[in-house]
């Protein structure tokens, strides 16, 4: 299925008018070459040192004799910008990167330009010390570069005007994502993007330094690169329900429809609004009058039953009676005028919004309140067809969770952190391969992780990140990400360019290997899973008295196996042989140190006094066991509750191991934690398995069923690099009629399985020039390109 990616911007979501009809943003021609050298300058407010928290407006007027057919510009800022042309939002960014790879967006302004006078305006903000953890920064600045001589009329220099808005202050709190905003509208600059604003008294901007693409200067400042990503989706989204109201009588229709709500003078009113599902959105509030009234918008994933020594207990997410509201906020002071509009600079994540208004001597009118959903513009060509409503709900919830954690990077959670962690991202990228034809976000993730490597060879645990955090085990999952991309999307040149980084990672780990290959005292945070087992500590598995861990040794073994395969086909034979030898030695050591014959399991440490699903899952996945032993270990993992159990994240690996051991037909019996999430009123998957006390209600690492219903149940898998060969090995369980389709680099793969009168009819459609095999109850059937029908 062909996918198109368009940034949908509604007139309402442009924060200008009340129309709810979306209009497409024009896409710049990606084949248009950018200027080799730029002659625009980075500009800033006069007298500003660029290090403080601040919000700035930039404006320039452009006279055109005729409306152009095309008008391409390149635009960027530090930290962030929103660009308007004649009152219409046309671009926002830049997509996050680092100073050595600072993204710019390419935008065609022509659809928004008119003959005569045009106003180009931008809001640029720098959250300085309060900026998100994922936001790197040099200083406050803005740049526009025309693509050709005609478009260089808009190049940023001291012909642009700039004014700081002193109405904004940060509302600090412990959020790695972003802080709240306090805006005193008595001090703000109204209609700053309007064509009718008189900016004659505004000062001219200061030139800072020239803007140059990466490699065209000495590397000082921002090294500009074209953003590899499409514009983010922006879709108008109403809030359907007001669950509670105190202090006023609510009119019918609000907030599902645009309905005026009047809060009388000297009144405190509180409204509890329910989106009914978790979302990421820019919240827009239209209001009038109410001089000096205080307005607070607070956002929460869920309400809280109580606060205990173990944290916030949440209970059922649908319930509101008797519950407490705890969440981040934005605050406003009304200037008393009509038609005031507020939209947060950064999107907010919420299911519930608490709107609190305290009026003074004048009534305040809430004219409207709505959201504008944002996220990476994934389309979903995949389908899974079944009459099982539980399966459908799991897939719907999983896709929502995956989407809320995909923006300019993948993120671990949208509410608290918005950080791209390798462990999370490996699962999220696989969800992408099975549910989207768009490879740009996983490819960008691989690039960014490669950029994060430190001089000793290990990667950062997450990137972009202004601080240093190293989860050494995540560097091994990065090698898994390379192997996944190679198997499911191919592009040998891209992956081969990353092998030098993989070698450095394995060289780092080799420094901590003993003579038998086992890791000893692996440094940094060795996070594996939020498991609650014997001698687990903050996600790190037990270590023996010799400093070794079976789980870490098995992860290293798997990384050697992946690297050997990659080097054998794409790299250098020496490394392929070396990694194969390392893997063989380590397999022998693992078997000797950790196998416990009495238990029929691999132990977590040399002392063999603790056992986990994690260790034994990895043992199966790395080929430590023959077929019969795999099945025995798999059954033991399912029935022995004394083993340290995997949480929702690591069940991704547990389930792969169980399938490899021959138990795949039971897949739908392993989904208890997902059904518990649904029963608790969740609309996205929790961070860990303790649903009541979990911090985050939205972690995409729990969306692995959106892989496995296709890979395990429908049985569709890559059988050679680039999906060049296709394996179909269904595990249908109790289902008797099911179908589905997934994207493939050369088209799509669709299947339909139906049991009638004791025989299965299997219809399988493969892409052009691609062959494959059907495996059913141990028997192999060849498949050709195009339509296949097999009756078994």
HUTAPE-V856754 format. One record per pair of residues at least 24 apart in sequence whose C-alpha atoms are under 8 Angstrom apart, sorted by the first residue. I is the first residue (numbers start at 1). J is the second residue. Records with the same first field share a line. If there is no record, write none. Layout:
I->J + J
This chain:
1->381 + 743 + 747 + 748
3->379 + 381 + 437 + 438
4->379
5->230 + 231 + 377 + 378 + 379
6->230 + 231 + 233 + 377
7->230 + 231 + 232 + 233 + 234 + 377
8->233 + 234 + 235
9->89 + 233 + 234 + 235 + 236
10->234 + 235 + 236
11->88
12->236
13->234 + 235 + 236 + 284 + 371 + 372
14->88 + 89
15->284 + 341 + 342 + 343
16->87 + 88
20->236
22->235 + 236
25->90
26->107 + 108 + 109 + 111
27->107 + 108
28->72 + 106 + 107 + 108
34->147
35->147 + 148
36->213
37->212 + 213 + 216
38->145 + 210 + 211 + 212 + 213
39->145 + 155 + 210 + 211 + 212
40->143 + 144 + 145 + 155 + 156 + 157 + 210 + 211
41->143 + 144 + 155 + 156 + 157 + 207 + 208 + 209 + 210 + 211
42->141 + 142 + 143 + 156 + 157 + 207 + 208 + 209 + 210 + 211
43->141 + 142 + 143 + 156 + 157 + 158 + 205 + 206 + 207 + 208 + 209
44->140 + 141 + 142 + 162 + 205 + 206 + 207 + 208
45->162 + 163 + 164 + 204 + 205 + 206
46->162 + 203 + 204 + 205 + 206
49->139
50->139 + 140 + 141
51->126 + 128 + 139 + 140
52->126 + 127 + 128 + 129
53->125 + 126 + 127 + 128 + 129 + 130 + 169 + 170
54->125 + 126 + 127 + 128 + 164 + 165 + 166 + 168 + 169
55->123 + 124 + 125 + 126 + 164 + 165 + 166 + 168
56->123 + 124 + 125 + 162 + 163 + 164 + 165
57->121 + 122 + 123 + 124 + 162 + 163 + 164 + 165 + 192
58->121 + 122 + 123 + 124 + 160 + 161 + 162 + 163 + 205
59->119 + 120 + 121 + 122 + 160 + 161 + 162 + 193
60->119 + 120 + 121 + 154 + 159 + 160 + 161
61->117 + 118 + 119 + 120
62->116 + 117 + 118 + 119 + 120 + 153 + 154
63->115 + 116 + 117 + 118
64->114 + 115 + 116 + 117 + 118
65->115 + 116
66->114 + 115 + 116
67->110 + 113 + 114 + 115
68->110 + 113 + 114
69->110 + 111
70->108 + 109 + 110 + 111
71->108 + 109 + 110 + 147 + 151
72->106 + 107 + 108 + 109 + 110 + 146 + 147 + 148 + 151
73->106 + 107 + 108 + 109 + 144 + 145 + 146 + 147 + 151
74->104 + 105 + 106 + 107 + 144 + 145 + 146 + 147
75->104 + 105 + 106 + 107 + 142 + 143 + 144 + 145
76->103 + 104 + 105 + 142 + 143 + 144
77->124 + 140 + 141 + 142 + 143
78->124 + 125 + 126 + 137 + 138 + 139 + 140 + 141 + 142
79->124 + 125 + 126 + 127 + 135 + 136 + 137 + 139 + 140 + 141
80->124 + 125 + 126
81->122 + 123 + 124 + 125 + 142
82->122 + 123 + 124
83->120 + 121 + 122 + 123
84->120 + 121 + 122 + 193
85->109 + 112 + 113 + 118 + 119 + 120 + 121 + 193
86->112 + 113 + 118 + 119 + 120 + 193 + 194 + 195
87->119 + 193 + 194 + 195
88->112
91->231
94->227
95->227 + 229 + 408
96->134 + 135 + 136 + 408 + 409 + 464
97->135 + 136 + 448 + 464
98->136 + 137 + 464
99->136 + 137 + 138 + 221 + 222 + 223
100->214 + 219 + 222 + 223 + 224
101->214 + 222 + 223 + 224 + 225
102->222 + 223 + 224 + 225
103->224 + 225 + 226 + 227
104->224 + 225 + 226 + 227
105->226 + 227
106->226
118->195
119->193 + 194 + 195
120->193
121->192 + 193
122->193
127->170
130->170 + 172 + 178 + 179
131->177 + 178 + 179
132->175 + 176 + 177 + 178 + 179 + 417
133->176 + 177 + 178 + 417 + 419 + 465 + 466 + 467
134->176 + 177 + 418 + 419 + 463 + 464 + 465 + 466
135->464 + 465 + 466
136->464 + 465 + 466
138->221 + 222
143->211
157->205 + 206 + 207
158->204 + 205 + 206 + 207
159->204 + 205
160->204 + 205
161->202 + 203 + 204 + 205
162->202 + 203 + 204 + 205
163->202 + 203
165->189
171->329 + 330
173->328
175->416 + 417
176->416 + 417 + 418
177->414 + 415 + 416 + 417 + 418 + 419
178->346
179->328
180->328 + 329 + 330 + 331
181->329 + 330 + 331 + 344
182->330 + 331 + 332
183->331 + 332 + 333
184->332 + 333 + 334 + 335
185->332 + 333 + 334 + 335
186->333 + 334 + 335
228->440 + 444
229->408 + 440 + 441 + 444
230->376 + 377
231->376 + 377
232->374 + 375 + 376 + 377 + 407 + 408
233->373 + 374 + 375 + 376 + 377
234->372 + 373 + 374 + 375
235->372 + 373 + 374
236->370 + 371 + 372 + 373
237->370 + 371 + 372 + 373
238->275 + 369 + 370 + 371
239->273 + 274 + 275 + 369 + 370 + 371
240->273 + 274 + 275 + 276
241->273 + 274 + 275 + 276
242->271 + 272 + 273 + 274
243->271 + 272 + 273 + 274 + 320
244->271 + 272 + 273
245->269 + 270 + 271 + 272
246->270 + 271
255->368 + 369 + 370
258->367 + 368 + 369
259->367 + 368
260->365 + 366 + 367 + 368
261->365 + 366 + 367
262->363 + 364 + 365 + 366
263->357 + 359 + 363 + 364 + 365 + 366
264->359 + 362 + 363 + 364
265->290 + 359 + 360 + 361 + 362 + 363 + 364
266->358 + 359 + 360 + 361 + 362 + 363
267->357 + 358 + 359 + 360
268->356 + 357 + 358 + 359
269->356 + 357 + 358
270->354 + 355 + 356 + 357
271->354 + 355 + 356
272->352 + 353 + 354 + 355
273->352 + 353 + 354 + 355
274->351 + 352 + 353
275->350 + 351 + 352
276->318 + 351 + 352
277->351 + 682 + 683
278->349 + 350 + 351 + 683 + 684
279->349 + 350 + 351 + 373 + 404
280->347 + 348 + 349 + 350 + 373 + 374 + 375 + 404 + 414
281->347 + 348 + 349 + 371 + 372 + 373 + 374
282->343 + 344 + 345 + 346 + 347 + 348 + 371 + 372 + 373 + 374
283->343 + 344 + 347 + 348 + 369 + 370 + 371 + 372
284->341 + 342 + 343 + 344 + 369 + 370 + 371 + 372
285->341 + 342 + 343 + 366 + 367 + 368 + 369 + 370
286->339 + 340 + 341 + 342 + 366 + 367 + 368 + 369
287->338 + 339 + 340 + 341 + 364 + 365 + 366 + 367 + 368
288->334 + 336 + 337 + 338 + 339 + 340 + 364 + 365 + 366 + 367
289->334 + 335 + 336 + 337 + 338 + 362 + 363 + 364 + 365
290->334 + 335 + 336 + 337 + 359 + 360 + 361 + 362 + 363 + 364 + 365
291->334 + 335 + 336 + 337 + 359 + 360 + 361 + 362 + 364
292->333 + 334 + 335 + 336 + 359 + 360
293->333 + 334 + 357 + 358 + 359 + 360 + 362 + 364
294->331 + 332 + 333 + 334 + 357 + 358 + 359
295->331 + 332 + 333 + 334 + 355 + 356 + 357 + 358
296->329 + 330 + 331 + 332 + 354 + 355 + 356 + 357
297->329 + 330 + 331 + 353 + 354 + 355 + 356
298->327 + 328 + 329 + 330 + 353 + 354 + 355
299->327 + 328 + 329 + 348 + 349 + 350 + 351 + 352 + 353 + 354
300->325 + 326 + 327 + 328 + 349 + 350 + 351 + 352 + 353
301->349 + 350 + 351 + 352 + 415 + 697
302->350 + 351 + 352 + 697
303->352
310->693
311->693
312->693 + 695
313->692 + 693
314->692 + 693
315->680 + 692
316->679 + 680 + 681 + 682
317->680 + 681 + 682
318->680 + 681 + 682
325->354
347->374
348->415
349->414 + 415
350->415
374->407
375->403 + 404 + 406 + 407 + 408
376->403 + 406 + 407 + 408
378->403 + 436 + 438
379->436 + 437
380->435 + 436
381->435 + 436 + 437 + 741 + 742 + 743
382->434 + 435 + 436 + 740 + 741 + 742 + 743
383->739 + 740 + 741 + 742
384->709 + 710 + 738 + 739 + 740 + 741
385->738 + 739 + 740
386->737 + 738 + 739
390->675
394->674 + 675 + 705
395->705 + 706
397->683 + 684 + 685
398->684 + 685 + 700 + 702 + 703 + 704 + 705 + 706
399->703 + 706
400->683 + 684
401->683 + 684 + 685 + 698 + 699 + 700 + 703
402->428 + 431 + 699 + 700 + 703
404->698
405->698 + 699 + 700
408->441
409->441 + 444 + 445
410->441 + 445
412->699 + 700 + 701
413->696 + 698 + 699 + 700
414->698
415->696 + 698
416->696
419->462 + 463 + 464 + 465
420->445 + 462 + 463 + 464
421->461 + 462 + 463
422->449 + 461 + 462 + 474 + 475 + 477 + 478
423->474 + 477 + 478
424->700 + 701
425->701
426->477 + 478 + 480 + 481
427->652 + 700 + 701 + 704
428->700 + 701 + 703
429->481
430->484 + 707
431->703 + 704 + 706 + 707
433->488 + 489 + 743
434->706 + 707 + 710 + 742 + 743
435->706 + 707 + 742 + 743
436->742 + 743
437->743 + 744 + 745
439->489
446->478 + 481 + 482
449->478
450->498 + 501
453->501
456->504 + 508
457->501 + 504 + 505 + 506 + 507 + 508
458->504 + 505 + 508
459->505
470->524 + 525
471->524 + 525 + 526 + 527
472->522 + 523 + 524 + 525 + 526 + 527
473->525 + 526 + 527 + 528 + 552 + 555
474->527
475->505
476->505 + 555 + 556 + 559
477->559
479->559 + 562 + 563
480->559 + 562
483->562 + 563 + 566
485->722
486->721 + 722
487->718 + 719 + 720 + 721 + 722 + 723
488->718 + 721 + 722 + 723
489->721 + 722 + 723 + 745
490->721 + 722 + 723
491->722
492->570
495->570
496->566 + 570 + 571
499->566 + 567 + 571
502->563
506->560
516->585 + 586 + 589
517->582 + 585 + 586 + 589
518->548 + 553 + 586 + 589 + 590
519->547 + 548 + 549 + 552 + 553
520->546 + 547 + 548 + 549
521->547 + 548
522->547 + 548
529->646 + 647 + 649 + 650
530->647 + 688
531->644 + 645 + 646 + 647
532->644 + 645
533->643 + 644 + 645
534->610 + 644
541->604
542->604 + 605
543->604 + 605
544->605 + 606 + 607
545->606 + 607
546->606
548->605 + 606
549->604 + 605 + 606
550->590 + 594 + 602 + 603 + 604 + 605 + 606 + 615
551->604 + 614 + 615 + 618
553->586 + 590
554->590 + 615 + 618 + 619 + 622
555->618
557->582 + 583 + 586 + 587 + 622
558->583 + 622
561->622
587->624
591->624
600->632 + 633
601->633
610->643
611->642 + 643 + 644
612->643 + 644 + 645
613->637 + 643 + 644 + 645 + 646 + 654
614->644 + 645 + 646 + 650 + 653 + 654
617->653 + 654 + 656 + 657 + 658
618->653 + 654 + 657
620->657 + 660 + 661
621->656 + 657 + 660
627->661
630->661
631->658 + 661 + 662 + 663
634->658 + 661 + 663
647->688 + 689
648->673 + 687 + 688 + 689 + 701 + 702
649->687 + 688 + 701 + 702
652->702 + 704
659->712
664->712 + 713 + 731 + 733
665->713 + 731 + 732 + 733
666->731 + 733
667->712 + 713 + 731 + 733
668->733
710->740 + 742
714->739 + 740 + 751
719->772
724->770 + 771
725->770 + 771 + 772
726->770 + 771 + 772 + 773
727->772 + 773 + 774 + 775
728->772 + 773 + 774 + 775
729->774 + 775 + 776
730->775 + 776
759->791 + 792
760->790 + 791 + 792
761->789 + 790 + 791 + 792
762->788 + 789 + 790 + 791 + 792
763->787 + 788 + 789 + 790
764->788 + 789
